[in-house]
């Protein structure tokens, strides 16, 4: 849960793209709207190549699970994207699977999100 919250904080401070790449495992898979799974950090980086300066994206983990071995976890919660120019907000849900790397840092290995909670 702390890693997920730090991930969101980084997105707010430095932008979605920077945050997603900073917390991304090399073998990560992103399930993205209208797309086949995006596999591997290099391909995630290519997907996130478009500027992300017109909006902020943050999220709040609601719950998390950790394996007995302590090296695999899952979080889920809600996300909010705010357009900077208009203040328009889009809301949705997400799930992220995490694994500890060799240094003991949590990195996401599977990420997906859904729209549908509305627009404000």
MODELLER restraints for C-alpha pairs under 7 A, 6 or more apart:
rsr = mdl.restraints
at = mdl.atoms
rsr.add(forms.Gaussian(group=physical.xy_distance, feature=features.Distance(at['CA:1:A'], at['CA:61:A']), mean=6.48, stdev=0.5))
rsr.add(forms.Gaussian(group=physical.xy_distance, feature=features.Distance(at['CA:1:A'], at['CA:64:A']), mean=6.07, stdev=0.5))
rsr.add(forms.Gaussian(group=physical.xy_distance, feature=features.Distance(at['CA:1:A'], at['CA:75:A']), mean=6.74, stdev=0.5))
rsr.add(forms.Gaussian(group=physical.xy_distance, feature=features.Distance(at['CA:3:A'], at['CA:106:A']), mean=6.41, stdev=0.5))
rsr.add(forms.Gaussian(group=physical.xy_distance, feature=features.Distance(at['CA:4:A'], at['CA:61:A']), mean=6.63, stdev=0.5))
rsr.add(forms.Gaussian(group=physical.xy_distance, feature=features.Distance(at['CA:5:A'], at['CA:60:A']), mean=6.67, stdev=0.5))
rsr.add(forms.Gaussian(group=physical.xy_distance, feature=features.Distance(at['CA:5:A'], at['CA:61:A']), mean=6.80, stdev=0.5))
rsr.add(forms.Gaussian(group=physical.xy_distance, feature=features.Distance(at['CA:7:A'], at['CA:19:A']), mean=6.08, stdev=0.5))
rsr.add(forms.Gaussian(group=physical.xy_distance, feature=features.Distance(at['CA:7:A'], at['CA:23:A']), mean=6.87, stdev=0.5))
rsr.add(forms.Gaussian(group=physical.xy_distance, feature=features.Distance(at['CA:8:A'], at['CA:58:A']), mean=5.12, stdev=0.5))
rsr.add(forms.Gaussian(group=physical.xy_distance, feature=features.Distance(at['CA:8:A'], at['CA:59:A']), mean=5.69, stdev=0.5))
rsr.add(forms.Gaussian(group=physical.xy_distance, feature=features.Distance(at['CA:10:A'], at['CA:19:A']), mean=5.37, stdev=0.5))
rsr.add(forms.Gaussian(group=physical.xy_distance, feature=features.Distance(at['CA:11:A'], at['CA:18:A']), mean=6.96, stdev=0.5))
rsr.add(forms.Gaussian(group=physical.xy_distance, feature=features.Distance(at['CA:11:A'], at['CA:19:A']), mean=4.93, stdev=0.5))
rsr.add(forms.Gaussian(group=physical.xy_distance, feature=features.Distance(at['CA:11:A'], at['CA:57:A']), mean=6.37, stdev=0.5))
rsr.add(forms.Gaussian(group=physical.xy_distance, feature=features.Distance(at['CA:11:A'], at['CA:58:A']), mean=6.40, stdev=0.5))
rsr.add(forms.Gaussian(group=physical.xy_distance, feature=features.Distance(at['CA:12:A'], at['CA:56:A']), mean=6.09, stdev=0.5))
rsr.add(forms.Gaussian(group=physical.xy_distance, feature=features.Distance(at['CA:12:A'], at['CA:57:A']), mean=6.45, stdev=0.5))
rsr.add(forms.Gaussian(group=physical.xy_distance, feature=features.Distance(at['CA:12:A'], at['CA:58:A']), mean=6.15, stdev=0.5))
rsr.add(forms.Gaussian(group=physical.xy_distance, feature=features.Distance(at['CA:15:A'], at['CA:52:A']), mean=6.44, stdev=0.5))
rsr.add(forms.Gaussian(group=physical.xy_distance, feature=features.Distance(at['CA:15:A'], at['CA:56:A']), mean=6.75, stdev=0.5))
rsr.add(forms.Gaussian(group=physical.xy_distance, feature=features.Distance(at['CA:16:A'], at['CA:52:A']), mean=6.55, stdev=0.5))
rsr.add(forms.Gaussian(group=physical.xy_distance, feature=features.Distance(at['CA:16:A'], at['CA:57:A']), mean=6.20, stdev=0.5))
rsr.add(forms.Gaussian(group=physical.xy_distance, feature=features.Distance(at['CA:17:A'], at['CA:48:A']), mean=5.79, stdev=0.5))
rsr.add(forms.Gaussian(group=physical.xy_distance, feature=features.Distance(at['CA:17:A'], at['CA:52:A']), mean=6.73, stdev=0.5))
rsr.add(forms.Gaussian(group=physical.xy_distance, feature=features.Distance(at['CA:21:A'], at['CA:45:A']), mean=6.78, stdev=0.5))
rsr.add(forms.Gaussian(group=physical.xy_distance, feature=features.Distance(at['CA:23:A'], at['CA:107:A']), mean=4.92, stdev=0.5))
rsr.add(forms.Gaussian(group=physical.xy_distance, feature=features.Distance(at['CA:23:A'], at['CA:108:A']), mean=6.08, stdev=0.5))
rsr.add(forms.Gaussian(group=physical.xy_distance, feature=features.Distance(at['CA:24:A'], at['CA:41:A']), mean=6.53, stdev=0.5))
rsr.add(forms.Gaussian(group=physical.xy_distance, feature=features.Distance(at['CA:24:A'], at['CA:107:A']), mean=5.34, stdev=0.5))
rsr.add(forms.Gaussian(group=physical.xy_distance, feature=features.Distance(at['CA:24:A'], at['CA:108:A']), mean=5.20, stdev=0.5))
rsr.add(forms.Gaussian(group=physical.xy_distance, feature=features.Distance(at['CA:24:A'], at['CA:109:A']), mean=6.75, stdev=0.5))
rsr.add(forms.Gaussian(group=physical.xy_distance, feature=features.Distance(at['CA:25:A'], at['CA:41:A']), mean=6.58, stdev=0.5))
rsr.add(forms.Gaussian(group=physical.xy_distance, feature=features.Distance(at['CA:25:A'], at['CA:107:A']), mean=5.21, stdev=0.5))
rsr.add(forms.Gaussian(group=physical.xy_distance, feature=features.Distance(at['CA:25:A'], at['CA:108:A']), mean=5.79, stdev=0.5))
rsr.add(forms.Gaussian(group=physical.xy_distance, feature=features.Distance(at['CA:25:A'], at['CA:109:A']), mean=5.66, stdev=0.5))
rsr.add(forms.Gaussian(group=physical.xy_distance, feature=features.Distance(at['CA:26:A'], at['CA:40:A']), mean=5.67, stdev=0.5))
rsr.add(forms.Gaussian(group=physical.xy_distance, feature=features.Distance(at['CA:26:A'], at['CA:41:A']), mean=4.81, stdev=0.5))
rsr.add(forms.Gaussian(group=physical.xy_distance, feature=features.Distance(at['CA:27:A'], at['CA:39:A']), mean=6.83, stdev=0.5))
rsr.add(forms.Gaussian(group=physical.xy_distance, feature=features.Distance(at['CA:27:A'], at['CA:40:A']), mean=4.54, stdev=0.5))
rsr.add(forms.Gaussian(group=physical.xy_distance, feature=features.Distance(at['CA:27:A'], at['CA:41:A']), mean=6.21, stdev=0.5))
rsr.add(forms.Gaussian(group=physical.xy_distance, feature=features.Distance(at['CA:27:A'], at['CA:109:A']), mean=6.54, stdev=0.5))
rsr.add(forms.Gaussian(group=physical.xy_distance, feature=features.Distance(at['CA:28:A'], at['CA:39:A']), mean=6.08, stdev=0.5))
rsr.add(forms.Gaussian(group=physical.xy_distance, feature=features.Distance(at['CA:28:A'], at['CA:40:A']), mean=4.99, stdev=0.5))
rsr.add(forms.Gaussian(group=physical.xy_distance, feature=features.Distance(at['CA:28:A'], at['CA:41:A']), mean=5.93, stdev=0.5))
rsr.add(forms.Gaussian(group=physical.xy_distance, feature=features.Distance(at['CA:28:A'], at['CA:108:A']), mean=6.54, stdev=0.5))
rsr.add(forms.Gaussian(group=physical.xy_distance, feature=features.Distance(at['CA:28:A'], at['CA:109:A']), mean=4.03, stdev=0.5))
rsr.add(forms.Gaussian(group=physical.xy_distance, feature=features.Distance(at['CA:28:A'], at['CA:110:A']), mean=5.70, stdev=0.5))
rsr.add(forms.Gaussian(group=physical.xy_distance, feature=features.Distance(at['CA:29:A'], at['CA:37:A']), mean=6.38, stdev=0.5))
rsr.add(forms.Gaussian(group=physical.xy_distance, feature=features.Distance(at['CA:29:A'], at['CA:38:A']), mean=5.48, stdev=0.5))
rsr.add(forms.Gaussian(group=physical.xy_distance, feature=features.Distance(at['CA:29:A'], at['CA:39:A']), mean=4.49, stdev=0.5))
rsr.add(forms.Gaussian(group=physical.xy_distance, feature=features.Distance(at['CA:29:A'], at['CA:40:A']), mean=6.01, stdev=0.5))
rsr.add(forms.Gaussian(group=physical.xy_distance, feature=features.Distance(at['CA:29:A'], at['CA:109:A']), mean=5.91, stdev=0.5))
rsr.add(forms.Gaussian(group=physical.xy_distance, feature=features.Distance(at['CA:29:A'], at['CA:110:A']), mean=4.83, stdev=0.5))
rsr.add(forms.Gaussian(group=physical.xy_distance, feature=features.Distance(at['CA:29:A'], at['CA:111:A']), mean=6.63, stdev=0.5))
rsr.add(forms.Gaussian(group=physical.xy_distance, feature=features.Distance(at['CA:30:A'], at['CA:37:A']), mean=5.81, stdev=0.5))
rsr.add(forms.Gaussian(group=physical.xy_distance, feature=features.Distance(at['CA:30:A'], at['CA:38:A']), mean=5.05, stdev=0.5))
rsr.add(forms.Gaussian(group=physical.xy_distance, feature=features.Distance(at['CA:30:A'], at['CA:39:A']), mean=6.60, stdev=0.5))
rsr.add(forms.Gaussian(group=physical.xy_distance, feature=features.Distance(at['CA:30:A'], at['CA:110:A']), mean=5.69, stdev=0.5))
rsr.add(forms.Gaussian(group=physical.xy_distance, feature=features.Distance(at['CA:30:A'], at['CA:111:A']), mean=4.95, stdev=0.5))
rsr.add(forms.Gaussian(group=physical.xy_distance, feature=features.Distance(at['CA:30:A'], at['CA:112:A']), mean=6.10, stdev=0.5))
rsr.add(forms.Gaussian(group=physical.xy_distance, feature=features.Distance(at['CA:31:A'], at['CA:37:A']), mean=4.88, stdev=0.5))
rsr.add(forms.Gaussian(group=physical.xy_distance, feature=features.Distance(at['CA:31:A'], at['CA:38:A']), mean=6.38, stdev=0.5))
rsr.add(forms.Gaussian(group=physical.xy_distance, feature=features.Distance(at['CA:31:A'], at['CA:111:A']), mean=6.19, stdev=0.5))
rsr.add(forms.Gaussian(group=physical.xy_distance, feature=features.Distance(at['CA:31:A'], at['CA:112:A']), mean=4.95, stdev=0.5))
rsr.add(forms.Gaussian(group=physical.xy_distance, feature=features.Distance(at['CA:32:A'], at['CA:112:A']), mean=6.54, stdev=0.5))
rsr.add(forms.Gaussian(group=physical.xy_distance, feature=features.Distance(at['CA:38:A'], at['CA:44:A']), mean=6.19, stdev=0.5))
rsr.add(forms.Gaussian(group=physical.xy_distance, feature=features.Distance(at['CA:54:A'], at['CA:83:A']), mean=6.05, stdev=0.5))
rsr.add(forms.Gaussian(group=physical.xy_distance, feature=features.Distance(at['CA:54:A'], at['CA:84:A']), mean=5.65, stdev=0.5))
rsr.add(forms.Gaussian(group=physical.xy_distance, feature=features.Distance(at['CA:55:A'], at['CA:81:A']), mean=6.59, stdev=0.5))
rsr.add(forms.Gaussian(group=physical.xy_distance, feature=features.Distance(at['CA:55:A'], at['CA:82:A']), mean=5.31, stdev=0.5))
rsr.add(forms.Gaussian(group=physical.xy_distance, feature=features.Distance(at['CA:55:A'], at['CA:83:A']), mean=4.27, stdev=0.5))
rsr.add(forms.Gaussian(group=physical.xy_distance, feature=features.Distance(at['CA:55:A'], at['CA:84:A']), mean=5.04, stdev=0.5))
rsr.add(forms.Gaussian(group=physical.xy_distance, feature=features.Distance(at['CA:56:A'], at['CA:81:A']), mean=5.58, stdev=0.5))
rsr.add(forms.Gaussian(group=physical.xy_distance, feature=features.Distance(at['CA:56:A'], at['CA:82:A']), mean=5.27, stdev=0.5))
rsr.add(forms.Gaussian(group=physical.xy_distance, feature=features.Distance(at['CA:56:A'], at['CA:83:A']), mean=6.67, stdev=0.5))
rsr.add(forms.Gaussian(group=physical.xy_distance, feature=features.Distance(at['CA:57:A'], at['CA:80:A']), mean=5.80, stdev=0.5))
rsr.add(forms.Gaussian(group=physical.xy_distance, feature=features.Distance(at['CA:57:A'], at['CA:81:A']), mean=4.40, stdev=0.5))
rsr.add(forms.Gaussian(group=physical.xy_distance, feature=features.Distance(at['CA:57:A'], at['CA:82:A']), mean=6.55, stdev=0.5))
rsr.add(forms.Gaussian(group=physical.xy_distance, feature=features.Distance(at['CA:58:A'], at['CA:79:A']), mean=5.72, stdev=0.5))
rsr.add(forms.Gaussian(group=physical.xy_distance, feature=features.Distance(at['CA:58:A'], at['CA:80:A']), mean=5.47, stdev=0.5))
rsr.add(forms.Gaussian(group=physical.xy_distance, feature=features.Distance(at['CA:58:A'], at['CA:81:A']), mean=6.52, stdev=0.5))
rsr.add(forms.Gaussian(group=physical.xy_distance, feature=features.Distance(at['CA:59:A'], at['CA:78:A']), mean=5.55, stdev=0.5))
rsr.add(forms.Gaussian(group=physical.xy_distance, feature=features.Distance(at['CA:59:A'], at['CA:79:A']), mean=3.92, stdev=0.5))
rsr.add(forms.Gaussian(group=physical.xy_distance, feature=features.Distance(at['CA:59:A'], at['CA:80:A']), mean=5.97, stdev=0.5))
rsr.add(forms.Gaussian(group=physical.xy_distance, feature=features.Distance(at['CA:60:A'], at['CA:77:A']), mean=5.60, stdev=0.5))
rsr.add(forms.Gaussian(group=physical.xy_distance, feature=features.Distance(at['CA:60:A'], at['CA:78:A']), mean=5.52, stdev=0.5))
rsr.add(forms.Gaussian(group=physical.xy_distance, feature=features.Distance(at['CA:60:A'], at['CA:79:A']), mean=6.34, stdev=0.5))
rsr.add(forms.Gaussian(group=physical.xy_distance, feature=features.Distance(at['CA:61:A'], at['CA:75:A']), mean=6.28, stdev=0.5))
rsr.add(forms.Gaussian(group=physical.xy_distance, feature=features.Distance(at['CA:61:A'], at['CA:76:A']), mean=5.44, stdev=0.5))
rsr.add(forms.Gaussian(group=physical.xy_distance, feature=features.Distance(at['CA:61:A'], at['CA:77:A']), mean=4.30, stdev=0.5))
rsr.add(forms.Gaussian(group=physical.xy_distance, feature=features.Distance(at['CA:61:A'], at['CA:78:A']), mean=6.68, stdev=0.5))
rsr.add(forms.Gaussian(group=physical.xy_distance, feature=features.Distance(at['CA:62:A'], at['CA:76:A']), mean=5.93, stdev=0.5))
rsr.add(forms.Gaussian(group=physical.xy_distance, feature=features.Distance(at['CA:62:A'], at['CA:77:A']), mean=4.60, stdev=0.5))
rsr.add(forms.Gaussian(group=physical.xy_distance, feature=features.Distance(at['CA:63:A'], at['CA:75:A']), mean=5.76, stdev=0.5))
rsr.add(forms.Gaussian(group=physical.xy_distance, feature=features.Distance(at['CA:63:A'], at['CA:76:A']), mean=5.85, stdev=0.5))
rsr.add(forms.Gaussian(group=physical.xy_distance, feature=features.Distance(at['CA:63:A'], at['CA:77:A']), mean=6.85, stdev=0.5))
rsr.add(forms.Gaussian(group=physical.xy_distance, feature=features.Distance(at['CA:64:A'], at['CA:74:A']), mean=5.41, stdev=0.5))
rsr.add(forms.Gaussian(group=physical.xy_distance, feature=features.Distance(at['CA:64:A'], at['CA:75:A']), mean=4.17, stdev=0.5))
rsr.add(forms.Gaussian(group=physical.xy_distance, feature=features.Distance(at['CA:64:A'], at['CA:76:A']), mean=6.55, stdev=0.5))
rsr.add(forms.Gaussian(group=physical.xy_distance, feature=features.Distance(at['CA:65:A'], at['CA:73:A']), mean=5.33, stdev=0.5))
rsr.add(forms.Gaussian(group=physical.xy_distance, feature=features.Distance(at['CA:65:A'], at['CA:74:A']), mean=5.22, stdev=0.5))
rsr.add(forms.Gaussian(group=physical.xy_distance, feature=features.Distance(at['CA:65:A'], at['CA:75:A']), mean=6.54, stdev=0.5))
rsr.add(forms.Gaussian(group=physical.xy_distance, feature=features.Distance(at['CA:66:A'], at['CA:72:A']), mean=5.81, stdev=0.5))
rsr.add(forms.Gaussian(group=physical.xy_distance, feature=features.Distance(at['CA:66:A'], at['CA:73:A']), mean=4.16, stdev=0.5))
rsr.add(forms.Gaussian(group=physical.xy_distance, feature=features.Distance(at['CA:66:A'], at['CA:74:A']), mean=6.61, stdev=0.5))
rsr.add(forms.Gaussian(group=physical.xy_distance, feature=features.Distance(at['CA:67:A'], at['CA:73:A']), mean=6.01, stdev=0.5))
rsr.add(forms.Gaussian(group=physical.xy_distance, feature=features.Distance(at['CA:71:A'], at['CA:99:A']), mean=5.47, stdev=0.5))
rsr.add(forms.Gaussian(group=physical.xy_distance, feature=features.Distance(at['CA:71:A'], at['CA:100:A']), mean=5.07, stdev=0.5))
rsr.add(forms.Gaussian(group=physical.xy_distance, feature=features.Distance(at['CA:72:A'], at['CA:98:A']), mean=5.66, stdev=0.5))
rsr.add(forms.Gaussian(group=physical.xy_distance, feature=features.Distance(at['CA:72:A'], at['CA:99:A']), mean=4.47, stdev=0.5))
rsr.add(forms.Gaussian(group=physical.xy_distance, feature=features.Distance(at['CA:72:A'], at['CA:100:A']), mean=6.61, stdev=0.5))
rsr.add(forms.Gaussian(group=physical.xy_distance, feature=features.Distance(at['CA:73:A'], at['CA:97:A']), mean=5.78, stdev=0.5))
rsr.add(forms.Gaussian(group=physical.xy_distance, feature=features.Distance(at['CA:73:A'], at['CA:98:A']), mean=4.91, stdev=0.5))
rsr.add(forms.Gaussian(group=physical.xy_distance, feature=features.Distance(at['CA:73:A'], at['CA:99:A']), mean=6.30, stdev=0.5))
rsr.add(forms.Gaussian(group=physical.xy_distance, feature=features.Distance(at['CA:74:A'], at['CA:96:A']), mean=5.59, stdev=0.5))
rsr.add(forms.Gaussian(group=physical.xy_distance, feature=features.Distance(at['CA:74:A'], at['CA:97:A']), mean=4.32, stdev=0.5))
rsr.add(forms.Gaussian(group=physical.xy_distance, feature=features.Distance(at['CA:74:A'], at['CA:98:A']), mean=5.75, stdev=0.5))
rsr.add(forms.Gaussian(group=physical.xy_distance, feature=features.Distance(at['CA:75:A'], at['CA:95:A']), mean=5.73, stdev=0.5))
rsr.add(forms.Gaussian(group=physical.xy_distance, feature=features.Distance(at['CA:75:A'], at['CA:96:A']), mean=5.31, stdev=0.5))
rsr.add(forms.Gaussian(group=physical.xy_distance, feature=features.Distance(at['CA:75:A'], at['CA:97:A']), mean=6.54, stdev=0.5))
rsr.add(forms.Gaussian(group=physical.xy_distance, feature=features.Distance(at['CA:76:A'], at['CA:94:A']), mean=5.51, stdev=0.5))
rsr.add(forms.Gaussian(group=physical.xy_distance, feature=features.Distance(at['CA:76:A'], at['CA:95:A']), mean=4.23, stdev=0.5))
rsr.add(forms.Gaussian(group=physical.xy_distance, feature=features.Distance(at['CA:76:A'], at['CA:96:A']), mean=6.27, stdev=0.5))
rsr.add(forms.Gaussian(group=physical.xy_distance, feature=features.Distance(at['CA:77:A'], at['CA:93:A']), mean=5.67, stdev=0.5))
rsr.add(forms.Gaussian(group=physical.xy_distance, feature=features.Distance(at['CA:77:A'], at['CA:94:A']), mean=5.63, stdev=0.5))
rsr.add(forms.Gaussian(group=physical.xy_distance, feature=features.Distance(at['CA:77:A'], at['CA:95:A']), mean=6.74, stdev=0.5))
rsr.add(forms.Gaussian(group=physical.xy_distance, feature=features.Distance(at['CA:78:A'], at['CA:92:A']), mean=5.61, stdev=0.5))
rsr.add(forms.Gaussian(group=physical.xy_distance, feature=features.Distance(at['CA:78:A'], at['CA:93:A']), mean=4.25, stdev=0.5))
rsr.add(forms.Gaussian(group=physical.xy_distance, feature=features.Distance(at['CA:78:A'], at['CA:94:A']), mean=6.05, stdev=0.5))
rsr.add(forms.Gaussian(group=physical.xy_distance, feature=features.Distance(at['CA:79:A'], at['CA:91:A']), mean=5.73, stdev=0.5))
rsr.add(forms.Gaussian(group=physical.xy_distance, feature=features.Distance(at['CA:79:A'], at['CA:92:A']), mean=5.27, stdev=0.5))
rsr.add(forms.Gaussian(group=physical.xy_distance, feature=features.Distance(at['CA:79:A'], at['CA:93:A']), mean=5.71, stdev=0.5))
rsr.add(forms.Gaussian(group=physical.xy_distance, feature=features.Distance(at['CA:79:A'], at['CA:94:A']), mean=6.90, stdev=0.5))
rsr.add(forms.Gaussian(group=physical.xy_distance, feature=features.Distance(at['CA:80:A'], at['CA:89:A']), mean=6.51, stdev=0.5))
rsr.add(forms.Gaussian(group=physical.xy_distance, feature=features.Distance(at['CA:80:A'], at['CA:90:A']), mean=5.72, stdev=0.5))
rsr.add(forms.Gaussian(group=physical.xy_distance, feature=features.Distance(at['CA:80:A'], at['CA:91:A']), mean=4.68, stdev=0.5))
rsr.add(forms.Gaussian(group=physical.xy_distance, feature=features.Distance(at['CA:80:A'], at['CA:92:A']), mean=6.64, stdev=0.5))
rsr.add(forms.Gaussian(group=physical.xy_distance, feature=features.Distance(at['CA:81:A'], at['CA:89:A']), mean=5.50, stdev=0.5))
rsr.add(forms.Gaussian(group=physical.xy_distance, feature=features.Distance(at['CA:81:A'], at['CA:90:A']), mean=5.20, stdev=0.5))
rsr.add(forms.Gaussian(group=physical.xy_distance, feature=features.Distance(at['CA:81:A'], at['CA:91:A']), mean=6.54, stdev=0.5))
rsr.add(forms.Gaussian(group=physical.xy_distance, feature=features.Distance(at['CA:82:A'], at['CA:88:A']), mean=5.62, stdev=0.5))
rsr.add(forms.Gaussian(group=physical.xy_distance, feature=features.Distance(at['CA:82:A'], at['CA:89:A']), mean=4.46, stdev=0.5))
rsr.add(forms.Gaussian(group=physical.xy_distance, feature=features.Distance(at['CA:82:A'], at['CA:90:A']), mean=6.59, stdev=0.5))
rsr.add(forms.Gaussian(group=physical.xy_distance, feature=features.Distance(at['CA:83:A'], at['CA:89:A']), mean=6.53, stdev=0.5))
rsr.add(forms.Gaussian(group=physical.xy_distance, feature=features.Distance(at['CA:88:A'], at['CA:120:A']), mean=5.91, stdev=0.5))
rsr.add(forms.Gaussian(group=physical.xy_distance, feature=features.Distance(at['CA:89:A'], at['CA:119:A']), mean=5.44, stdev=0.5))
rsr.add(forms.Gaussian(group=physical.xy_distance, feature=features.Distance(at['CA:89:A'], at['CA:120:A']), mean=5.06, stdev=0.5))
rsr.add(forms.Gaussian(group=physical.xy_distance, feature=features.Distance(at['CA:90:A'], at['CA:118:A']), mean=6.01, stdev=0.5))
rsr.add(forms.Gaussian(group=physical.xy_distance, feature=features.Distance(at['CA:90:A'], at['CA:119:A']), mean=4.51, stdev=0.5))
rsr.add(forms.Gaussian(group=physical.xy_distance, feature=features.Distance(at['CA:90:A'], at['CA:120:A']), mean=6.60, stdev=0.5))
rsr.add(forms.Gaussian(group=physical.xy_distance, feature=features.Distance(at['CA:91:A'], at['CA:115:A']), mean=6.30, stdev=0.5))
rsr.add(forms.Gaussian(group=physical.xy_distance, feature=features.Distance(at['CA:91:A'], at['CA:116:A']), mean=6.68, stdev=0.5))
rsr.add(forms.Gaussian(group=physical.xy_distance, feature=features.Distance(at['CA:91:A'], at['CA:117:A']), mean=5.06, stdev=0.5))
rsr.add(forms.Gaussian(group=physical.xy_distance, feature=features.Distance(at['CA:91:A'], at['CA:118:A']), mean=5.48, stdev=0.5))
rsr.add(forms.Gaussian(group=physical.xy_distance, feature=features.Distance(at['CA:91:A'], at['CA:119:A']), mean=6.25, stdev=0.5))
rsr.add(forms.Gaussian(group=physical.xy_distance, feature=features.Distance(at['CA:92:A'], at['CA:114:A']), mean=5.41, stdev=0.5))
rsr.add(forms.Gaussian(group=physical.xy_distance, feature=features.Distance(at['CA:92:A'], at['CA:115:A']), mean=4.32, stdev=0.5))
rsr.add(forms.Gaussian(group=physical.xy_distance, feature=features.Distance(at['CA:92:A'], at['CA:116:A']), mean=5.46, stdev=0.5))
rsr.add(forms.Gaussian(group=physical.xy_distance, feature=features.Distance(at['CA:92:A'], at['CA:117:A']), mean=4.97, stdev=0.5))
rsr.add(forms.Gaussian(group=physical.xy_distance, feature=features.Distance(at['CA:93:A'], at['CA:113:A']), mean=5.56, stdev=0.5))
rsr.add(forms.Gaussian(group=physical.xy_distance, feature=features.Distance(at['CA:93:A'], at['CA:114:A']), mean=5.25, stdev=0.5))
rsr.add(forms.Gaussian(group=physical.xy_distance, feature=features.Distance(at['CA:93:A'], at['CA:115:A']), mean=6.64, stdev=0.5))
rsr.add(forms.Gaussian(group=physical.xy_distance, feature=features.Distance(at['CA:94:A'], at['CA:112:A']), mean=5.62, stdev=0.5))
rsr.add(forms.Gaussian(group=physical.xy_distance, feature=features.Distance(at['CA:94:A'], at['CA:113:A']), mean=3.92, stdev=0.5))
rsr.add(forms.Gaussian(group=physical.xy_distance, feature=features.Distance(at['CA:94:A'], at['CA:114:A']), mean=6.13, stdev=0.5))
rsr.add(forms.Gaussian(group=physical.xy_distance, feature=features.Distance(at['CA:95:A'], at['CA:111:A']), mean=6.04, stdev=0.5))
rsr.add(forms.Gaussian(group=physical.xy_distance, feature=features.Distance(at['CA:95:A'], at['CA:112:A']), mean=5.61, stdev=0.5))
rsr.add(forms.Gaussian(group=physical.xy_distance, feature=features.Distance(at['CA:95:A'], at['CA:113:A']), mean=6.35, stdev=0.5))
rsr.add(forms.Gaussian(group=physical.xy_distance, feature=features.Distance(at['CA:96:A'], at['CA:108:A']), mean=6.52, stdev=0.5))
rsr.add(forms.Gaussian(group=physical.xy_distance, feature=features.Distance(at['CA:96:A'], at['CA:110:A']), mean=5.65, stdev=0.5))
rsr.add(forms.Gaussian(group=physical.xy_distance, feature=features.Distance(at['CA:96:A'], at['CA:111:A']), mean=4.48, stdev=0.5))
rsr.add(forms.Gaussian(group=physical.xy_distance, feature=features.Distance(at['CA:96:A'], at['CA:112:A']), mean=6.53, stdev=0.5))
rsr.add(forms.Gaussian(group=physical.xy_distance, feature=features.Distance(at['CA:97:A'], at['CA:108:A']), mean=5.71, stdev=0.5))
rsr.add(forms.Gaussian(group=physical.xy_distance, feature=features.Distance(at['CA:97:A'], at['CA:109:A']), mean=5.69, stdev=0.5))
rsr.add(forms.Gaussian(group=physical.xy_distance, feature=features.Distance(at['CA:97:A'], at['CA:110:A']), mean=4.98, stdev=0.5))
rsr.add(forms.Gaussian(group=physical.xy_distance, feature=features.Distance(at['CA:97:A'], at['CA:111:A']), mean=6.43, stdev=0.5))
rsr.add(forms.Gaussian(group=physical.xy_distance, feature=features.Distance(at['CA:98:A'], at['CA:106:A']), mean=6.06, stdev=0.5))
rsr.add(forms.Gaussian(group=physical.xy_distance, feature=features.Distance(at['CA:98:A'], at['CA:107:A']), mean=5.47, stdev=0.5))
rsr.add(forms.Gaussian(group=physical.xy_distance, feature=features.Distance(at['CA:98:A'], at['CA:108:A']), mean=4.31, stdev=0.5))
rsr.add(forms.Gaussian(group=physical.xy_distance, feature=features.Distance(at['CA:98:A'], at['CA:109:A']), mean=5.57, stdev=0.5))
rsr.add(forms.Gaussian(group=physical.xy_distance, feature=features.Distance(at['CA:99:A'], at['CA:106:A']), mean=5.52, stdev=0.5))
rsr.add(forms.Gaussian(group=physical.xy_distance, feature=features.Distance(at['CA:99:A'], at['CA:107:A']), mean=5.54, stdev=0.5))
rsr.add(forms.Gaussian(group=physical.xy_distance, feature=features.Distance(at['CA:99:A'], at['CA:108:A']), mean=6.31, stdev=0.5))
rsr.add(forms.Gaussian(group=physical.xy_distance, feature=features.Distance(at['CA:99:A'], at['CA:109:A']), mean=6.57, stdev=0.5))
rsr.add(forms.Gaussian(group=physical.xy_distance, feature=features.Distance(at['CA:100:A'], at['CA:106:A']), mean=4.38, stdev=0.5))
rsr.add(forms.Gaussian(group=physical.xy_distance, feature=features.Distance(at['CA:100:A'], at['CA:107:A']), mean=6.08, stdev=0.5))
rsr.add(forms.Gaussian(group=physical.xy_distance, feature=features.Distance(at['CA:101:A'], at['CA:107:A']), mean=6.69, stdev=0.5))
